[in-house]
Amino acid sequence: MSIGELAASAQGRAGVVWTLEASIELNANLVCFGMGGGVGEHVNDEVEVIIVGIAGSGFVRVDGEEHPVSNGTLTFVPRGVRRATRSLSEDFAYLTVHRRRGPPQIGR
């Protein structure tokens, strides 16, 4: 099944709907949101991220600058910057790719 087909089959679900599980060094996630959904602003000091648009439309905000995300777009998000995503359609889907992180560090 293609990434586009996975996104289409996840219609109505929000958040991570697929994760690459075959790699010990690489993390890839298919993330889907309906209209207005997304990931709130935060800073990730651990990894750089590549965001690839798969379906629908939305944006990623990187240090206050909005970058459109749609099918085929690629956005690089450096480590340590403020970032957020937001859907502008009912079928927003994007792939995130980054170095695998260690386990969560609660209370850090």
Stockholm file with secondary structure:
# STOCKHOLM 1.0

chainA/1-108         MSIGELAASAQGRAGVVWTLEASIELNANLVCFGMGGGVGEHVNDEVEVIIVGIAGSGFVRVDGEEHPVSNGTLTFVPRGVRRATRSLSEDFAYLTVHRRRGPPQIGR
#=GR chainA/1-108 SS CCHHHHHHHTTTCCEEEEECCSCSSEEEEEEEECTTCEEEEEECSSCCEEEEEEESEEEEEETTEEEEEETTCEEEECTTSEEEEEESSTTEEEEEEEECCCCCCTTC
#=GC SS_cons         CCHHHHHHHTTTCCEEEEECCSCSSEEEEEEEECTTCEEEEEECSSCCEEEEEEESEEEEEETTEEEEEETTCEEEECTTSEEEEEESSTTEEEEEEEECCCCCCTTC
//
